[in-house]
Amino acid sequence: MFIVIRPDGLVLFGPLVCIPIAVAGKLMRVPVVYIETWSRFTAPTRTGRIIAKLGIKCFYQNKSLASFYDKFGGKYAGRL
């Protein structure tokens, strides 16, 4: 799919389904951004944990998640 479409970038958020897409985008050297949604307050999602460890740029919307995402270069974005 990526070979035919060749996107300029990917913005991902949501369930574990987006992990293979993120990995494919990273392998194709397409910029990938993951956004941890506002619904998470105390701990990141499993998707967020995996994507952050893959070195994909992450933004989070709750300051309470800073202790996790700051270790992997995540940035607080506030409300998007």
N, CA, C and O atoms as a GROMACS GRO file, in nm:
protein
  320
    1MET      N    1   0.082  -0.119   0.000
    1MET     CA    2   0.000   0.000   0.000
    1MET      C    3   0.087   0.126   0.000
    1MET      O    4   0.060   0.218  -0.076
    2PHE      N    5   0.190   0.130   0.085
    2PHE     CA    6   0.275   0.249   0.093
    2PHE      C    7   0.353   0.272  -0.035
    2PHE      O    8   0.381   0.387  -0.071
    3ILE      N    9   0.389   0.166  -0.105
    3ILE     CA   10   0.467   0.181  -0.227
    3ILE      C   11   0.385   0.251  -0.334
    3ILE      O   12   0.438   0.332  -0.410
    4VAL      N   13   0.256   0.221  -0.340
    4VAL     CA   14   0.169   0.282  -0.439
    4VAL      C   15   0.131   0.425  -0.400
    4VAL      O   16   0.140   0.516  -0.483
    5ILE      N   17   0.091   0.446  -0.276
    5ILE     CA   18   0.042   0.576  -0.232
    5ILE      C   19   0.157   0.673  -0.202
    5ILE      O   20   0.150   0.790  -0.240
    6ARG      N   21   0.259   0.627  -0.134
    6ARG     CA   22   0.377   0.706  -0.096
    6ARG      C   23   0.337   0.836  -0.024
    6ARG      O   24   0.352   0.945  -0.080
    7PRO      N   25   0.286   0.826   0.100
    7PRO     CA   26   0.242   0.945   0.172
    7PRO      C   27   0.358   1.035   0.212
    7PRO      O   28   0.472   0.989   0.223
    8ASP      N   29   0.330   1.163   0.233
    8ASP     CA   30   0.431   1.258   0.279
    8ASP      C   31   0.456   1.245   0.428
    8ASP      O   32   0.564   1.281   0.476
    9GLY      N   33   0.360   1.194   0.502
    9GLY     CA   34   0.373   1.176   0.646
    9GLY      C   35   0.253   1.103   0.700
    9GLY      O   36   0.149   1.093   0.634
   10LEU      N   37   0.266   1.052   0.822
   10LEU     CA   38   0.158   0.980   0.888
   10LEU      C   39   0.132   1.039   1.025
   10LEU      O   40   0.226   1.065   1.100
   11VAL      N   41   0.007   1.061   1.057
   11VAL     CA   42  -0.035   1.103   1.191
   11VAL      C   43  -0.123   0.992   1.244
   11VAL      O   44  -0.227   0.960   1.186
   12LEU      N   45  -0.080   0.932   1.355
   12LEU     CA   46  -0.149   0.816   1.408
   12LEU      C   47  -0.197   0.841   1.551
   12LEU      O   48  -0.132   0.913   1.627
   13PHE      N   49  -0.308   0.782   1.585
   13PHE     CA   50  -0.358   0.779   1.722
   13PHE      C   51  -0.455   0.664   1.730
   13PHE      O   52  -0.521   0.630   1.632
   14GLY      N   53  -0.464   0.603   1.846
   14GLY     CA   54  -0.560   0.496   1.861
   14GLY      C   55  -0.501   0.363   1.900
   14GLY      O   56  -0.397   0.358   1.966
   15PRO      N   57  -0.568   0.255   1.862
   15PRO     CA   58  -0.535   0.122   1.913
   15PRO      C   59  -0.410   0.061   1.851
   15PRO      O   60  -0.340   0.123   1.771
   16LEU      N   61  -0.385  -0.063   1.891
   16LEU     CA   62  -0.266  -0.135   1.847
   16LEU      C   63  -0.260  -0.156   1.696
   16LEU      O   64  -0.154  -0.190   1.643
   17VAL      N   65  -0.369  -0.136   1.627
   17VAL     CA   66  -0.373  -0.155   1.483
   17VAL      C   67  -0.275  -0.062   1.411
   17VAL      O   68  -0.227  -0.095   1.303
   18CYS      N   69  -0.246   0.054   1.469
   18CYS     CA   70  -0.159   0.150   1.401
   18CYS      C   71  -0.011   0.116   1.412
   18CYS      O   72   0.071   0.182   1.347
   19ILE      N   73   0.028   0.017   1.493
   19ILE     CA   74   0.170  -0.016   1.509
   19ILE      C   75   0.231  -0.068   1.379
   19ILE      O   76   0.338  -0.022   1.341
   20PRO      N   77   0.168  -0.163   1.308
   20PRO     CA   78   0.228  -0.206   1.181
   20PRO      C   79   0.240  -0.092   1.079
   20PRO      O   80   0.335  -0.088   1.001
   21ILE      N   81   0.144  -0.002   1.080
   21ILE     CA   82   0.150   0.113   0.989
   21ILE      C   83   0.266   0.203   1.027
   21ILE      O   84   0.336   0.254   0.939
   22ALA      N   85   0.288   0.224   1.156
   22ALA     CA   86   0.399   0.306   1.203
   22ALA      C   87   0.533   0.244   1.166
   22ALA      O   88   0.624   0.315   1.122
   23VAL      N   89   0.545   0.115   1.182
   23VAL     CA   90   0.669   0.046   1.147
   23VAL      C   91   0.694   0.053   0.997
   23VAL      O   92   0.806   0.078   0.954
   24ALA      N   93   0.590   0.032   0.916
   24ALA     CA   94   0.605   0.042   0.771
   24ALA      C   95   0.646   0.183   0.730
   24ALA      O   96   0.731   0.200   0.643
   25GLY      N   97   0.585   0.283   0.792
   25GLY     CA   98   0.622   0.421   0.761
   25GLY      C   99   0.766   0.451   0.798
   25GLY      O  100   0.837   0.520   0.724
   26LYS      N  101   0.809   0.401   0.912
   26LYS     CA  102   0.948   0.423   0.954
   26LYS      C  103   1.046   0.354   0.860
   26LYS      O  104   1.151   0.410   0.828
   27LEU      N  105   1.012   0.233   0.815
   27LEU     CA  106   1.099   0.162   0.721
   27LEU      C  107   1.107   0.232   0.586
   27LEU      O  108   1.210   0.227   0.518
   28MET      N  109   0.997   0.297   0.546
   28MET     CA  110   0.994   0.369   0.418
   28MET      C  111   1.046   0.512   0.432
   28MET      O  112   1.044   0.588   0.336
   29ARG      N  113   1.091   0.547   0.553
   29ARG     CA  114   1.144   0.681   0.584
   29ARG      C  115   1.041   0.791   0.562
   29ARG      O  116   1.072   0.899   0.511
   30VAL      N  117   0.920   0.762   0.601
   30VAL     CA  118   0.811   0.859   0.599
   30VAL      C  119   0.799   0.913   0.741
   30VAL      O  120   0.798   0.834   0.835
   31PRO      N  121   0.790   1.045   0.760
   31PRO     CA  122   0.773   1.099   0.896
   31PRO      C  123   0.646   1.046   0.961
   31PRO      O  124   0.538   1.051   0.902
   32VAL      N  125   0.661   0.996   1.084
   32VAL     CA  126   0.548   0.938   1.158
   32VAL      C  127   0.534   1.012   1.290
   32VAL      O  128   0.632   1.033   1.362
   33VAL      N  129   0.412   1.052   1.322
   33VAL     CA  130   0.381   1.120   1.448
   33VAL      C  131   0.268   1.044   1.515
   33VAL      O  132   0.168   1.011   1.451
   34TYR      N  133   0.284   1.015   1.644
   34TYR     CA  134   0.179   0.948   1.721
   34TYR      C  135   0.127   1.046   1.826
   34TYR      O  136   0.206   1.113   1.893
   35ILE      N  137  -0.004   1.054   1.841
   35ILE     CA  138  -0.066   1.142   1.939
   35ILE      C  139  -0.140   1.057   2.042
   35ILE      O  140  -0.232   0.983   2.008
   36GLU      N  141  -0.097   1.070   2.167
   36GLU     CA  142  -0.167   1.002   2.278
   36GLU      C  143  -0.285   1.090   2.315
   36GLU      O  144  -0.266   1.205   2.356
   37THR      N  145  -0.405   1.038   2.302
   37THR     CA  146  -0.525   1.120   2.315
   37THR      C  147  -0.550   1.168   2.458
   37THR      O  148  -0.490   1.119   2.554
   38TRP      N  149  -0.639   1.261   2.469
   38TRP     CA  150  -0.674   1.327   2.594
   38TRP      C  151  -0.736   1.230   2.693
   38TRP      O  152  -0.739   1.259   2.813
   39SER      N  153  -0.786   1.118   2.649
   39SER     CA  154  -0.857   1.024   2.737
   39SER      C  155  -0.766   0.951   2.835
   39SER      O  156  -0.815   0.887   2.928
   40ARG      N  157  -0.635   0.957   2.816
   40ARG     CA  158  -0.541   0.889   2.905
   40ARG      C  159  -0.489   0.986   3.010
   40ARG      O  160  -0.437   1.092   2.975
   41PHE      N  161  -0.504   0.951   3.139
   41PHE     CA  162  -0.462   1.041   3.246
   41PHE      C  163  -0.348   0.986   3.330
   41PHE      O  164  -0.257   1.061   3.366
   42THR      N  165  -0.351   0.859   3.363
   42THR     CA  166  -0.253   0.807   3.458
   42THR      C  167  -0.142   0.725   3.395
   42THR      O  168  -0.030   0.723   3.448
   43ALA      N  169  -0.168   0.659   3.286
   43ALA     CA  170  -0.066   0.575   3.223
   43ALA      C  171  -0.086   0.576   3.072
   43ALA      O  172  -0.199   0.589   3.024
   44PRO      N  173   0.022   0.563   2.996
   44PRO     CA  174   0.008   0.560   2.850
   44PRO      C  175  -0.056   0.430   2.804
   44PRO      O  176  -0.055   0.330   2.875
   45THR      N  177  -0.110   0.432   2.685
   45THR     CA  178  -0.168   0.311   2.627
   45THR      C  179  -0.056   0.215   2.587
   45THR      O  180   0.060   0.254   2.580
   46ARG      N  181  -0.093   0.090   2.560
   46ARG     CA  182   0.007  -0.006   2.512
   46ARG      C  183   0.065   0.040   2.379
   46ARG      O  184   0.184   0.025   2.355
   47THR      N  185  -0.019   0.096   2.296
   47THR     CA  186   0.029   0.147   2.168
   47THR      C  187   0.132   0.258   2.189
   47THR      O  188   0.237   0.259   2.125
   48GLY      N  189   0.103   0.350   2.279
   48GLY     CA  190   0.195   0.459   2.308
   48GLY      C  191   0.329   0.409   2.361
   48GLY      O  192   0.434   0.461   2.324
   49ARG      N  193   0.325   0.308   2.446
   49ARG     CA  194   0.449   0.252   2.499
   49ARG      C  195   0.535   0.190   2.390
   49ARG      O  196   0.656   0.212   2.385
   50ILE      N  197   0.472   0.114   2.302
   50ILE     CA  198   0.546   0.047   2.195
   50ILE      C  199   0.600   0.148   2.096
   50ILE      O  200   0.717   0.141   2.058
   51ILE      N  201   0.518   0.242   2.053
   51ILE     CA  202   0.561   0.340   1.953
   51ILE      C  203   0.671   0.430   2.008
   51ILE      O  204   0.764   0.464   1.935
   52ALA      N  205   0.662   0.470   2.134
   52ALA     CA  206   0.767   0.554   2.192
   52ALA      C  207   0.900   0.480   2.194
   52ALA      O  208   1.005   0.540   2.168
   53LYS      N  209   0.897   0.352   2.224
   53LYS     CA  210   1.020   0.273   2.227
   53LYS      C  211   1.077   0.247   2.088
   53LYS      O  212   1.195   0.216   2.074
   54LEU      N  213   0.995   0.260   1.985
   54LEU     CA  214   1.042   0.245   1.847
   54LEU      C  215   1.112   0.371   1.796
   54LEU      O  216   1.170   0.370   1.688
   55GLY      N  217   1.107   0.477   1.873
   55GLY     CA  218   1.172   0.601   1.834
   55GLY      C  219   1.088   0.689   1.744
   55GLY      O  220   1.141   0.774   1.673
   56ILE      N  221   0.959   0.670   1.745
   56ILE     CA  222   0.868   0.751   1.665
   56ILE      C  223   0.826   0.871   1.748
   56ILE      O  224   0.801   0.859   1.868
   57LYS      N  225   0.817   0.987   1.685
   57LYS     CA  226   0.783   1.111   1.754
   57LYS      C  227   0.644   1.102   1.816
   57LYS      O  228   0.546   1.068   1.748
   58CYS      N  229   0.636   1.132   1.946
   58CYS     CA  230   0.510   1.121   2.020
   58CYS      C  231   0.472   1.256   2.081
   58CYS      O  232   0.558   1.330   2.129
   59PHE      N  233   0.344   1.284   2.078
   59PHE     CA  234   0.288   1.400   2.148
   59PHE      C  235   0.183   1.348   2.244
   59PHE      O  236   0.107   1.256   2.210
   60TYR      N  237   0.177   1.406   2.363
   60TYR     CA  238   0.075   1.366   2.459
   60TYR      C  239   0.000   1.489   2.505
   60TYR      O  240   0.052   1.600   2.502
   61GLN      N  241  -0.126   1.468   2.548
   61GLN     CA  242  -0.215   1.579   2.579
   61GLN      C  243  -0.238   1.599   2.728
   61GLN      O  244  -0.305   1.695   2.766
   62ASN      N  245  -0.186   1.513   2.813
   62ASN     CA  246  -0.202   1.528   2.957
   62ASN      C  247  -0.065   1.538   3.023
   62ASN      O  248   0.022   1.454   2.997
   63LYS      N  249  -0.046   1.637   3.106
   63LYS     CA  250   0.083   1.656   3.173
   63LYS      C  251   0.119   1.539   3.264
   63LYS      O  252   0.237   1.517   3.291
   64SER      N  253   0.021   1.465   3.310
   64SER     CA  254   0.049   1.352   3.398
   64SER      C  255   0.125   1.240   3.328
   64SER      O  256   0.180   1.152   3.395
   65LEU      N  257   0.128   1.239   3.195
   65LEU     CA  258   0.201   1.137   3.120
   65LEU      C  259   0.346   1.176   3.093
   65LEU      O  260   0.419   1.100   3.030
   66ALA      N  261   0.388   1.293   3.140
   66ALA     CA  262   0.522   1.342   3.114
   66ALA      C  263   0.630   1.249   3.168
   66ALA      O  264   0.735   1.235   3.106
   67SER      N  265   0.607   1.187   3.282
   67SER     CA  266   0.709   1.101   3.342
   67SER      C  267   0.744   0.984   3.251
   67SER      O  268   0.857   0.935   3.255
   68PHE      N  269   0.650   0.938   3.170
   68PHE     CA  270   0.681   0.829   3.077
   68PHE      C  271   0.737   0.881   2.946
   68PHE      O  272   0.844   0.838   2.903
   69TYR      N  273   0.667   0.972   2.881
   69TYR     CA  274   0.704   1.013   2.746
   69TYR      C  275   0.832   1.097   2.739
   69TYR      O  276   0.901   1.094   2.637
   70ASP      N  277   0.864   1.170   2.843
   70ASP     CA  278   0.986   1.251   2.840
   70ASP      C  279   1.112   1.165   2.831
   70ASP      O  280   1.214   1.211   2.780
   71LYS      N  281   1.106   1.042   2.880
   71LYS     CA  282   1.221   0.951   2.868
   71LYS      C  283   1.250   0.915   2.723
   71LYS      O  284   1.364   0.885   2.688
   72PHE      N  285   1.148   0.918   2.639
   72PHE     CA  286   1.162   0.878   2.500
   72PHE      C  287   1.154   0.996   2.403
   72PHE      O  288   1.140   0.976   2.282
   73GLY      N  289   1.163   1.116   2.454
   73GLY     CA  290   1.161   1.234   2.366
   73GLY      C  291   1.022   1.282   2.329
   73GLY      O  292   1.008   1.359   2.235
   74GLY      N  293   0.920   1.238   2.401
   74GLY     CA  294   0.785   1.285   2.373
   74GLY      C  295   0.769   1.430   2.415
   74GLY      O  296   0.844   1.481   2.497
   75LYS      N  297   0.669   1.496   2.357
   75LYS     CA  298   0.646   1.636   2.386
   75LYS      C  299   0.502   1.659   2.427
   75LYS      O  300   0.409   1.602   2.372
   76TYR      N  301   0.487   1.745   2.527
   76TYR     CA  302   0.353   1.784   2.570
   76TYR      C  303   0.294   1.880   2.468
   76TYR      O  304   0.357   1.980   2.433
   77ALA      N  305   0.174   1.850   2.420
   77ALA     CA  306   0.112   1.933   2.318
   77ALA      C  307  -0.011   2.008   2.368
   77ALA      O  308  -0.060   2.097   2.298
   78GLY      N  309  -0.061   1.974   2.485
   78GLY     CA  310  -0.184   2.036   2.531
   78GLY      C  311  -0.301   1.989   2.448
   78GLY      O  312  -0.295   1.882   2.387
   79ARG      N  313  -0.405   2.066   2.445
   79ARG     CA  314  -0.521   2.030   2.363
   79ARG      C  315  -0.489   2.052   2.216
   79ARG      O  316  -0.439   2.158   2.178
   80LEU      N  317  -0.519   1.953   2.137
   80LEU     CA  318  -0.498   1.965   1.991
   80LEU      C  319  -0.630   1.978   1.920
   80LEU      O  320  -0.633   1.990   1.798
   0.00000   0.00000   0.00000
